Amino acid sequence: MSNNTAAEIRRQVERFLPKVLKPSRYIGSEWNVIKKDWDKTDVQMVFAFPDVYEVGMSHLGTRILYHLVNSFPEFICERVFAPWVDMEKEMRDRNIPLYALESFQPLKAFDVVGFTLQYEMSFTNLLNMLDLAGIPMRAEERGPEDPWIIAGGPCAYNPEPLVGFIDFFLIGESEEQLPEVLRLVAEQKKNPVSRPDFLKKVAQVQGVYVPEFYQVTYKEDGRIETIEAEAGVPTMVEKAVVADLDQAFFPTNPVVPYLEIVHDRMMLEVMRGCSRGCRFCQAGMIYRPVRERSPETLLKQTEELVRATGYDQIALTSLSSGDYTCIQPVIHNILDKHGAEGVGVSLPSLRVDSFDVDLAETVQKARKSGLTFAPEAGTQRLRNVINKGVDEENLLKAAEAAFKKGWSTIKLYFMVGLPTETQEDIDGIVDLAKKVANLGTKLGRRNITVTISTSVFVPKSHTPFQWEPQEAGSSVELKQRYLREKLRDRRLKYNYHDVTTSYLEAVFAKGDRKLAPLLEWAVKHGCRFDGWSEQFKYDVWMEGFKELGIDPRFYANRAIDYDDILPWEHIGSGVSKRFLVEEHHRALQEAKTIDCRYEDCTGCGVCPGRGVQIELKG
């Protein structure tokens, strides 16, 4: 296209939209959408979610940052999502560049394109979106006329596989960090300095990682020799943290899609962080410390959300909503005030050991949908290894209470391939599932359905299991087949994750800079939407590893020594490496670590200068 103006892009898109699946993904103009005059703003940013609209619009971080940036009169923030394969084909056939929903402006016209990294399997979508936008994938090939390409989110805690594509990463929570960065971009537009000088300024902002200022050298065997920071930038990039959630920005007039999205409801963030200390859980480590919103703030925000959205369901979100100190009074107050208007409450994350059947009944008074619990492992020994503070008695008591109150559908989540796992642990999954089903039958419940879902353990950065290998795919597949056979019962339903997808996820979760050429190669050979089973091209990926001489087992299946330099060694999550090593030792001792919200400090390092309390086996 010779004319890539917003008006021309809109005209072209409107001509073929009836041909694509779910055209409302691509038109914007939803309820509460924000449209600003470009000429009256200093910085234009587009928030890019590297997955389809329904997934991106269900992400709370998208909602927060979109409205946060737009709350500043000098900034504009628009949205873009990865177009599905049919839409991409139509756009490429007509030479239409990727555009933002609010204005139809091409991404190339923005000052900043900000990606959120929620899942390693979306990395190819990020590069494909840059290509579709006509923006060079590699930072070194971009000029002053191109936007700054930035990224944040949980996967930014190991940003190394994307080094070379992203100008700088935002590590941690962006509510205060992002506006500061955009002010520096505005200053750069008015009084330009060289790229290195601008990036040196940006690198002074808390949690901003500019990879080109960090040089990595390697040993002959592929392990990292050194990571050295240039003068003038932090040797350790420490995450940004919002200290007071009550004072933090939270949008109460979110965009309401016309299309049904994955989580199609109001979302209210009741707390941030988790102190349970599950050793496989990256979120539980990187989002520390625990911070809560006050009931008064939550009730005020609920009132505003109900008025601004028209939704009849409000989800109280966090990593573990049942751990919110005032969960019961908040739910009762919301229902007392808004229940007559047909507004219900949902709790997306219920823990077995803090399950309250009366609370669950209050929440699901109108319709008893299924209850979901996550024992994670089939035996108490393995639950101690992963520090999952629940036992079989907790689960059976919760199930019994639920069956007695009228529930007949329960989902149980487990992981396969956890460190130290044995055949006894796999048999424990079968045993627990049957005990739950038998309990329901004994209590006279009809049409019982117990769904057992197993995911494949993926070791993640900044966790006590970051040194662990992922179990070989062939071994995990044997366990999946065994479970499928043993769980044959009309009351039981078994779902499991694809082993090959989890294998690639592990490669990038533990990967380094040497994977960047593979990502570029994969995109050029048609890889995109790798997290979607119908689009995942495992054979193409394996061909790429072979062609580029990269051994995926080096990343996914290698046990790492404590004294090895990790690819993310220079990224600070606030949790000390010493603590993670100690936690790994405790895991191998099958020793539990106590939750610091209810007992003494565990010494993770997020709150410096405090003591340590652990419970050792025996």
C-alpha positions as CSV (number, residue, x, y, z in Angstrom):
1,M,0.0,0.0,0.0
2,S,1.4,3.4,-0.9
3,N,-1.0,5.2,1.4
4,N,-0.9,3.8,5.0
5,T,-3.0,6.6,6.6
6,A,-5.4,5.7,9.3
7,A,-8.4,6.6,7.1
8,E,-7.2,4.4,4.2
9,I,-6.4,1.5,6.5
10,R,-10.0,1.7,8.0
11,R,-11.5,1.8,4.5
12,Q,-9.5,-1.2,3.4
13,V,-10.3,-3.3,6.5
14,E,-14.0,-2.6,6.4
15,R,-14.2,-4.0,2.9
16,F,-13.0,-7.5,3.9
17,L,-13.9,-7.8,7.6
18,P,-17.1,-9.9,6.8
19,K,-14.7,-12.6,5.5
20,V,-12.8,-13.2,8.7
21,L,-13.7,-15.0,11.9
22,K,-15.0,-12.7,14.7
23,P,-14.6,-9.4,12.9
24,S,-15.4,-7.4,16.1
25,R,-11.9,-8.3,17.3
26,Y,-10.6,-5.7,14.8
27,I,-12.8,-2.7,14.9
28,G,-12.5,-1.0,18.4
29,S,-15.3,1.4,19.3
30,E,-16.3,-0.6,22.4
31,W,-18.1,0.8,25.4
32,N,-15.7,2.9,27.6
33,V,-13.0,3.0,24.9
34,I,-10.8,6.1,25.0
35,K,-10.1,8.1,21.8
36,K,-7.9,11.2,22.0
37,D,-6.7,13.8,19.6
38,W,-3.2,12.8,18.5
39,D,-2.2,16.4,17.9
40,K,-2.9,17.4,21.5
41,T,-0.7,14.7,23.1
42,D,3.1,14.5,23.5
43,V,3.6,10.8,23.4
44,Q,1.6,8.2,21.5
45,M,1.8,4.6,22.8
46,V,0.2,1.4,21.7
47,F,-0.3,-1.4,24.2
48,A,0.4,-4.7,22.4
49,F,-0.9,-8.0,23.6
50,P,0.7,-10.9,21.6
51,D,-2.4,-13.1,21.5
52,V,-6.0,-12.8,20.2
53,Y,-8.4,-10.1,21.4
54,E,-10.4,-12.4,23.7
55,V,-7.3,-13.4,25.7
56,G,-5.8,-9.9,25.8
57,M,-9.0,-8.2,26.9
58,S,-9.3,-10.6,29.7
59,H,-6.0,-9.6,31.2
60,L,-6.2,-7.3,34.1
61,G,-2.8,-5.7,33.4
62,T,-4.0,-4.6,30.0
63,R,-7.0,-2.8,31.5
64,I,-4.9,-1.2,34.2
65,L,-2.1,0.2,31.9
66,Y,-4.4,1.3,29.1
67,H,-6.5,3.5,31.5
68,L,-3.4,4.5,33.5
69,V,-1.5,6.0,30.5
70,N,-4.7,7.6,29.2
71,S,-5.3,9.3,32.6
72,F,-2.4,11.6,31.7
73,P,-3.6,14.3,29.3
74,E,-0.1,14.5,27.6
75,F,-0.1,10.7,26.7
76,I,-2.3,8.5,24.5
77,C,-2.5,4.8,24.8
78,E,-4.3,2.6,22.2
79,R,-4.5,-1.2,21.9
80,V,-3.5,-3.9,19.4
81,F,-3.8,-7.7,19.6
82,A,-2.3,-10.5,17.5
83,P,-4.7,-10.9,14.5
84,W,-5.8,-14.5,14.0
85,V,-4.3,-16.4,11.0
86,D,-7.3,-15.5,8.7
87,M,-7.1,-11.8,9.4
88,E,-3.3,-11.8,9.0
89,K,-3.6,-13.4,5.6
90,E,-6.1,-10.8,4.4
91,M,-3.8,-8.0,5.7
92,R,-0.7,-9.4,4.1
93,D,-2.5,-10.1,0.8
94,R,-3.6,-6.4,0.7
95,N,-0.4,-5.0,2.2
96,I,-2.2,-3.5,5.2
97,P,0.1,-2.9,8.2
98,L,-0.9,-3.8,11.7
99,Y,-2.9,-1.0,13.2
100,A,-4.3,0.2,16.6
101,L,-8.0,-0.4,17.3
102,E,-8.8,3.1,18.6
103,S,-7.6,5.2,15.6
104,F,-6.6,2.7,12.9
105,Q,-3.2,4.3,13.0
106,P,-0.4,2.0,11.9
107,L,1.9,0.8,14.7
108,K,4.8,2.4,12.9
109,A,3.3,5.8,13.6
110,F,3.5,5.5,17.4
111,D,6.3,6.6,19.6
112,V,6.2,3.5,21.8
113,V,5.0,-0.1,21.2
114,G,4.7,-1.8,24.6
115,F,4.3,-5.6,24.7
116,T,3.2,-7.6,27.7
117,L,5.0,-11.0,28.1
118,Q,2.5,-13.3,29.8
119,Y,3.6,-16.6,28.3
120,E,6.8,-17.9,26.6
121,M,4.8,-19.4,23.8
122,S,3.7,-15.9,22.6
123,F,7.2,-14.8,21.7
124,T,6.8,-15.7,18.1
125,N,3.5,-13.6,18.0
126,L,5.5,-10.6,19.2
127,L,8.0,-10.8,16.4
128,N,5.2,-11.6,13.9
129,M,3.3,-8.5,15.0
130,L,6.4,-6.3,14.4
131,D,6.8,-7.8,11.0
132,L,3.2,-7.3,10.1
133,A,3.5,-3.6,11.3
134,G,6.5,-3.1,9.0
135,I,8.8,-2.5,11.9
136,P,12.2,-4.2,11.7
137,M,12.3,-7.1,14.2
138,R,15.9,-6.4,15.2
139,A,16.6,-3.3,17.3
140,E,19.8,-2.7,15.4
141,E,17.9,-2.4,12.1
142,R,15.5,0.2,13.4
143,G,16.0,3.9,12.9
144,P,14.9,7.1,14.6
145,E,11.6,7.1,12.7
146,D,10.7,3.7,14.2
147,P,8.9,3.4,17.6
148,W,10.7,2.3,20.8
149,I,9.8,-1.4,21.3
150,I,9.5,-2.2,25.0
151,A,8.2,-5.1,27.0
152,G,7.2,-6.1,30.5
153,G,5.2,-8.8,32.4
154,P,6.2,-12.0,34.1
155,C,8.3,-13.4,31.2
156,A,10.4,-10.3,31.3
157,Y,12.0,-11.8,34.5
158,N,14.0,-13.8,32.0
159,P,14.1,-11.4,29.0
160,E,17.2,-12.9,27.4
161,P,15.6,-14.9,24.5
162,L,14.1,-11.6,23.3
163,V,17.4,-9.6,23.5
164,G,18.1,-8.1,20.2
165,F,14.4,-7.4,19.5
166,I,13.3,-5.3,22.5
167,D,14.9,-1.9,23.1
168,F,14.3,-2.1,26.8
169,F,12.3,-4.2,29.3
170,L,10.2,-3.0,32.3
171,I,10.8,-5.4,35.2
172,G,8.2,-5.4,37.9
173,E,5.0,-3.4,38.4
174,S,4.6,-0.6,35.9
175,E,2.0,1.8,37.5
176,E,4.7,4.3,38.4
177,Q,7.5,3.1,36.2
178,L,5.8,3.4,32.8
179,P,4.6,7.1,33.1
180,E,8.2,8.0,34.1
181,V,9.5,6.2,30.9
182,L,7.0,8.0,28.8
183,R,8.0,11.4,30.2
184,L,11.6,10.6,29.1
185,V,10.3,9.7,25.6
186,A,8.4,13.1,25.5
187,E,11.7,14.9,26.5
188,Q,13.6,12.9,23.8
189,K,11.1,14.1,21.1
190,K,11.5,17.7,22.1
191,N,15.3,17.6,22.6
192,P,16.7,14.5,20.9
193,V,20.0,13.0,22.1
194,S,21.8,9.9,20.7
195,R,20.2,6.5,21.2
196,P,22.9,5.4,23.7
197,D,22.4,8.7,25.7
198,F,18.6,8.3,25.7
199,L,18.8,4.6,26.8
200,K,21.3,5.5,29.6
201,K,18.6,7.9,31.0
202,V,16.0,5.3,30.7
203,A,18.2,2.7,32.5
204,Q,18.2,5.0,35.6
205,V,14.4,4.3,36.1
206,Q,13.7,1.7,38.7
207,G,13.3,-1.7,37.0
208,V,14.3,-0.7,33.5
209,Y,16.6,-3.2,31.8
210,V,18.4,-2.0,28.6
211,P,20.1,-5.3,27.3
212,E,22.6,-3.7,25.0
213,F,24.4,-2.3,28.1
214,Y,25.0,-5.8,29.4
215,Q,27.6,-8.0,27.7
216,V,27.4,-11.8,28.1
217,T,30.3,-14.2,27.5
218,Y,30.1,-18.0,27.2
219,K,32.2,-21.0,28.1
220,E,33.1,-23.6,25.5
221,D,30.3,-25.9,26.8
222,G,27.6,-23.2,26.3
223,R,27.3,-22.1,29.9
224,I,27.6,-18.4,30.7
225,E,31.1,-17.2,31.7
226,T,30.2,-13.6,32.7
227,I,27.5,-10.9,32.5
228,E,29.0,-7.5,32.7
229,A,27.2,-4.2,32.9
230,E,28.6,-1.1,31.3
231,A,29.5,1.9,33.5
232,G,26.5,4.1,34.4
233,V,23.8,1.3,34.5
234,P,22.9,-0.9,37.5
235,T,24.7,-4.2,37.8
236,M,21.5,-5.7,39.1
237,V,18.2,-4.5,37.7
238,E,15.8,-4.5,40.7
239,K,12.1,-4.8,40.0
240,A,9.7,-1.9,40.4
241,V,7.1,-2.3,43.2
242,V,3.9,-0.5,44.0
243,A,4.0,0.0,47.8
244,D,0.4,0.9,48.5
245,L,-2.4,-0.7,46.5
246,D,-5.0,1.7,47.9
247,Q,-3.1,4.6,46.3
248,A,-2.3,2.7,43.1
249,F,-4.2,3.5,40.0
250,F,-7.1,1.1,39.2
251,P,-9.6,1.6,36.4
252,T,-13.3,1.5,37.3
253,N,-14.5,2.2,33.8
254,P,-12.9,-0.6,31.8
255,V,-13.5,-1.2,28.1
256,V,-16.5,-3.5,27.7
257,P,-16.1,-5.7,24.5
258,Y,-19.0,-6.5,22.2
259,L,-17.4,-9.9,21.7
260,E,-17.5,-12.5,24.5
261,I,-14.0,-12.7,25.9
262,V,-12.4,-15.4,28.1
263,H,-13.1,-13.6,31.4
264,D,-16.2,-11.7,30.5
265,R,-16.9,-9.9,33.8
266,M,-15.8,-7.1,36.1
267,M,-12.5,-7.7,37.7
268,L,-11.5,-6.3,41.1
269,E,-7.9,-6.9,42.3
270,V,-8.2,-7.5,46.0
271,M,-4.5,-8.2,46.7
272,R,-1.2,-8.6,45.0
273,G,1.5,-11.1,45.8
274,C,1.4,-14.5,47.7
275,S,3.4,-15.7,50.6
276,R,2.5,-19.4,50.4
277,G,5.8,-20.2,48.9
278,C,5.0,-23.0,46.4
279,R,8.4,-23.8,45.0
280,F,7.3,-24.3,41.4
281,C,5.3,-21.0,41.3
282,Q,7.0,-18.1,39.6
283,A,4.2,-15.7,40.3
284,G,4.4,-16.4,44.0
285,M,8.0,-15.3,44.0
286,I,8.1,-12.3,41.6
287,Y,4.9,-10.6,42.9
288,R,6.1,-10.4,46.5
289,P,5.5,-8.8,49.0
290,V,1.8,-9.3,49.7
291,R,-0.2,-6.1,49.6
292,E,-4.0,-5.8,50.2
293,R,-6.6,-3.2,49.2
294,S,-8.8,-2.0,52.0
295,P,-12.5,-3.1,52.1
296,E,-13.5,0.5,51.8
297,T,-11.5,1.0,48.5
298,L,-12.9,-2.3,47.1
299,L,-16.5,-1.4,47.8
300,K,-16.0,2.0,46.3
301,Q,-14.4,0.5,43.2
302,T,-17.2,-2.1,43.0
303,E,-19.9,0.7,43.0
304,E,-18.1,2.4,40.1
305,L,-17.5,-0.7,38.1
306,V,-21.2,-1.8,38.3
307,R,-22.3,1.7,37.1
308,A,-19.7,1.9,34.3
309,T,-19.9,-1.6,32.8
310,G,-23.3,-3.2,33.0
311,Y,-21.8,-6.6,33.9
312,D,-23.6,-8.8,36.4
313,Q,-20.6,-10.7,37.7
314,I,-17.6,-9.4,39.6
315,A,-14.4,-11.5,40.0
316,L,-12.3,-10.9,43.1
317,T,-8.9,-11.5,41.6
318,S,-5.5,-12.3,43.1
319,L,-3.1,-15.2,43.2
320,S,-5.1,-16.6,46.1
321,S,-8.3,-14.7,46.8
322,G,-9.3,-16.8,49.7
323,D,-6.2,-15.5,51.6
324,Y,-7.5,-11.9,51.4
325,T,-7.9,-10.9,55.1
326,C,-11.4,-9.4,54.7
327,I,-12.8,-11.7,52.0
328,Q,-16.0,-12.7,53.8
329,P,-17.2,-9.2,54.8
330,V,-16.2,-7.8,51.3
331,I,-18.3,-10.5,49.5
332,H,-21.3,-10.0,51.9
333,N,-21.1,-6.2,51.5
334,I,-21.0,-6.4,47.7
335,L,-23.9,-8.8,47.6
336,D,-25.9,-6.8,50.2
337,K,-25.5,-3.7,48.1
338,H,-25.7,-5.0,44.6
339,G,-27.2,-8.5,44.8
340,A,-30.7,-7.1,44.2
341,E,-29.4,-5.7,40.9
342,G,-28.5,-9.2,39.9
343,V,-24.8,-8.8,40.5
344,G,-22.9,-11.9,41.6
345,V,-19.4,-12.5,42.9
346,S,-16.9,-15.1,41.7
347,L,-13.6,-16.3,43.3
348,P,-11.3,-17.5,40.6
349,S,-8.7,-18.9,43.0
350,L,-9.9,-21.0,46.0
351,R,-7.4,-23.0,48.1
352,V,-8.3,-26.3,49.6
353,D,-6.9,-25.4,53.0
354,S,-8.8,-22.1,53.2
355,F,-12.0,-23.4,51.6
356,D,-15.2,-22.2,53.2
357,V,-18.2,-24.0,51.8
358,D,-20.6,-21.4,53.2
359,L,-18.7,-18.7,51.4
360,A,-18.7,-20.7,48.2
361,E,-22.4,-21.2,48.6
362,T,-22.9,-17.5,49.0
363,V,-20.9,-16.8,45.9
364,Q,-22.7,-19.5,43.8
365,K,-26.2,-19.1,45.3
366,A,-28.0,-18.8,42.0
367,R,-26.1,-21.5,40.0
368,K,-23.7,-24.1,41.4
369,S,-21.1,-24.3,38.7
370,G,-18.1,-26.5,39.4
371,L,-15.5,-26.0,42.2
372,T,-11.8,-26.2,41.4
373,F,-9.0,-27.3,43.7
374,A,-5.3,-27.7,43.0
375,P,-3.6,-30.3,45.2
376,E,-0.8,-30.2,42.5
377,A,0.7,-33.6,43.7
378,G,-0.8,-37.0,44.5
379,T,1.0,-37.7,47.8
380,Q,1.8,-35.8,50.9
381,R,5.5,-36.4,50.4
382,L,5.5,-34.7,47.0
383,R,3.3,-31.9,48.3
384,N,5.9,-31.3,51.0
385,V,8.6,-31.2,48.3
386,I,6.8,-28.4,46.4
387,N,5.7,-26.7,49.7
388,K,2.0,-27.0,48.8
389,G,0.4,-26.5,52.2
390,V,-2.6,-28.8,51.8
391,D,-3.1,-32.4,52.7
392,E,-5.6,-35.2,51.7
393,E,-7.8,-34.5,54.7
394,N,-8.1,-30.8,53.6
395,L,-9.2,-31.9,50.2
396,L,-11.7,-34.6,51.3
397,K,-13.2,-32.3,53.9
398,A,-13.7,-29.6,51.2
399,A,-15.2,-32.1,48.8
400,E,-17.5,-33.5,51.4
401,A,-18.8,-30.1,52.4
402,A,-19.3,-29.2,48.7
403,F,-21.2,-32.5,48.0
404,K,-23.4,-32.0,51.0
405,K,-24.3,-28.5,49.9
406,G,-25.4,-29.7,46.4
407,W,-22.3,-29.5,44.2
408,S,-21.7,-32.5,41.9
409,T,-18.8,-31.2,39.7
410,I,-15.3,-30.8,41.1
411,K,-12.1,-30.2,39.1
412,L,-8.7,-31.2,40.5
413,Y,-5.4,-29.8,39.1
414,F,-2.1,-31.7,39.3
415,M,1.3,-31.5,37.8
416,V,3.3,-34.3,36.3
417,G,7.1,-34.4,36.2
418,L,7.7,-32.6,39.4
419,P,11.2,-32.9,41.0
420,T,11.6,-36.2,42.9
421,E,8.3,-37.6,41.5
422,T,7.9,-41.4,41.7
423,Q,5.4,-43.9,40.5
424,E,3.8,-43.8,44.0
425,D,3.1,-40.1,43.4
426,I,1.4,-40.8,40.1
427,D,-0.7,-43.6,41.7
428,G,-1.6,-41.0,44.4
429,I,-3.3,-38.8,41.7
430,V,-5.6,-41.8,40.8
431,D,-6.2,-42.6,44.4
432,L,-7.2,-39.0,45.3
433,A,-9.5,-38.7,42.3
434,K,-11.3,-41.9,43.1
435,K,-11.6,-41.0,46.8
436,V,-13.3,-37.7,45.9
437,A,-15.7,-39.5,43.4
438,N,-16.5,-42.2,45.9
439,L,-17.2,-39.6,48.6
440,G,-19.8,-38.0,46.3
441,T,-21.4,-41.4,45.5
442,K,-21.5,-42.3,49.2
443,L,-23.2,-39.0,50.0
444,G,-25.9,-39.7,47.4
445,R,-24.9,-37.1,44.8
446,R,-26.0,-38.0,41.3
447,N,-24.2,-37.3,38.0
448,I,-20.9,-36.8,39.8
449,T,-18.1,-35.5,37.6
450,V,-14.5,-35.2,38.9
451,T,-12.3,-33.7,36.2
452,I,-8.6,-34.4,36.7
453,S,-6.2,-32.1,34.8
454,T,-2.5,-32.6,34.7
455,S,0.0,-30.0,33.4
456,V,3.7,-30.7,32.7
457,F,6.1,-29.2,35.2
458,V,8.1,-26.4,33.6
459,P,11.0,-25.0,35.7
460,K,10.8,-21.2,35.8
461,S,13.3,-18.5,36.6
462,H,13.4,-16.9,40.1
463,T,11.9,-20.1,41.7
464,P,13.6,-22.7,43.9
465,F,13.2,-25.1,41.1
466,Q,15.0,-23.0,38.5
467,W,18.0,-25.3,38.8
468,E,15.9,-28.4,38.0
469,P,15.6,-30.1,34.6
470,Q,12.3,-30.8,33.0
471,E,11.6,-34.5,32.8
472,A,12.1,-36.0,29.3
473,G,8.9,-35.9,27.2
474,S,8.9,-39.6,26.5
475,S,8.8,-40.3,30.3
476,V,6.0,-37.8,30.9
477,E,4.0,-39.3,28.0
478,L,4.2,-42.7,29.7
479,K,2.8,-41.2,32.9
480,Q,0.0,-39.6,30.9
481,R,-0.9,-42.9,29.2
482,Y,-0.8,-44.6,32.6
483,L,-3.2,-42.0,34.1
484,R,-5.5,-42.2,31.2
485,E,-5.8,-46.0,31.7
486,K,-6.2,-45.9,35.5
487,L,-8.8,-43.1,35.4
488,R,-11.3,-45.0,33.4
489,D,-14.5,-44.4,35.3
490,R,-17.7,-42.8,34.2
491,R,-17.4,-40.3,37.0
492,L,-13.9,-39.3,36.1
493,K,-12.7,-37.1,33.2
494,Y,-9.0,-36.8,32.4
495,N,-7.4,-33.8,30.6
496,Y,-3.7,-33.3,30.1
497,H,-1.3,-30.8,28.6
498,D,0.6,-31.4,25.4
499,V,4.2,-32.5,26.2
500,T,5.8,-30.9,23.2
501,T,4.4,-27.4,24.0
502,S,5.6,-27.7,27.6
503,Y,9.0,-28.8,26.3
504,L,9.4,-25.6,24.2
505,E,8.0,-23.5,27.0
506,A,10.8,-24.9,29.2
507,V,13.4,-24.1,26.6
508,F,12.4,-20.4,26.5
509,A,11.7,-20.2,30.2
510,K,15.3,-21.1,30.9
511,G,16.8,-19.8,27.7
512,D,19.5,-17.2,27.0
513,R,20.4,-14.8,24.2
514,K,21.5,-17.5,21.8
515,L,17.9,-18.4,21.3
516,A,17.0,-15.1,19.6
517,P,18.1,-16.3,16.1
518,L,15.9,-19.3,16.5
519,L,12.8,-17.2,17.3
520,E,13.5,-15.1,14.2
521,W,14.0,-18.3,12.1
522,A,10.7,-19.8,13.5
523,V,8.6,-16.7,12.6
524,K,10.0,-16.7,9.1
525,H,9.0,-20.3,8.8
526,G,5.4,-19.8,9.8
527,C,5.5,-20.3,13.6
528,R,2.9,-18.2,15.4
529,F,0.2,-18.9,18.1
530,D,2.4,-21.6,19.5
531,G,0.2,-21.8,22.6
532,W,-2.7,-22.9,20.4
533,S,-2.6,-26.6,19.7
534,E,-4.0,-26.3,16.2
535,Q,-1.3,-23.8,15.2
536,F,1.7,-25.3,17.0
537,K,4.3,-26.6,14.6
538,Y,6.6,-28.8,16.7
539,D,8.4,-30.3,13.6
540,V,9.2,-26.9,12.3
541,W,10.7,-25.9,15.7
542,M,12.8,-29.1,15.8
543,E,14.0,-28.4,12.2
544,G,15.0,-24.9,13.4
545,F,17.0,-26.2,16.4
546,K,18.8,-28.6,14.0
547,E,19.5,-26.0,11.3
548,L,20.9,-23.5,13.8
549,G,22.9,-26.0,15.8
550,I,21.0,-25.4,19.1
551,D,20.3,-28.3,21.4
552,P,17.0,-27.7,23.2
553,R,17.9,-30.3,25.8
554,F,20.7,-28.0,27.0
555,Y,18.0,-25.6,28.2
556,A,15.0,-27.8,29.1
557,N,16.6,-31.0,30.4
558,R,19.9,-30.0,32.0
559,A,20.3,-29.7,35.8
560,I,22.0,-26.4,36.6
561,D,24.7,-26.1,39.3
562,Y,24.2,-23.4,42.0
563,D,27.5,-21.8,41.0
564,D,26.5,-21.6,37.3
565,I,25.6,-18.1,36.2
566,L,21.9,-18.0,35.2
567,P,20.8,-16.1,32.1
568,W,18.7,-13.9,34.4
569,E,21.3,-13.5,37.1
570,H,21.3,-9.7,36.7
571,I,17.5,-9.4,37.0
572,G,16.3,-8.8,40.6
573,S,13.0,-10.2,41.7
574,G,13.5,-9.1,45.3
575,V,13.8,-12.7,46.4
576,S,17.5,-13.5,47.2
577,K,19.4,-16.3,45.4
578,R,20.4,-17.5,48.9
579,F,16.8,-18.0,49.8
580,L,16.0,-19.9,46.6
581,V,19.0,-22.2,47.1
582,E,17.9,-22.8,50.7
583,E,14.3,-23.6,49.5
584,H,15.7,-26.0,46.9
585,H,17.6,-27.8,49.7
586,R,14.4,-27.9,51.8
587,A,12.5,-29.3,48.9
588,L,15.0,-32.2,48.6
589,Q,14.6,-32.8,52.3
590,E,10.8,-32.8,51.9
591,A,10.7,-29.9,54.4
592,K,7.9,-27.3,54.5
593,T,8.5,-23.6,54.8
594,I,5.9,-21.7,56.8
595,D,3.8,-18.9,55.4
596,C,5.3,-15.7,56.6
597,R,1.9,-13.9,56.8
598,Y,1.0,-16.1,59.8
599,E,4.3,-17.1,61.2
600,D,7.8,-15.6,61.4
601,C,9.6,-14.1,58.4
602,T,11.1,-16.8,56.1
603,G,14.0,-14.5,55.1
604,C,13.3,-14.4,51.3
605,G,14.8,-10.9,51.0
606,V,11.8,-8.9,49.9
607,C,11.6,-7.4,53.4
608,P,15.3,-7.1,54.4
609,G,16.7,-7.5,57.8
610,R,14.2,-10.0,59.2
611,G,14.7,-13.6,60.6
612,V,14.1,-17.0,59.2
613,Q,11.6,-19.7,60.3
614,I,11.4,-23.1,58.6
615,E,9.9,-26.5,59.6
616,L,12.4,-29.2,58.8
617,K,11.4,-32.8,58.3
618,G,11.6,-34.9,61.4
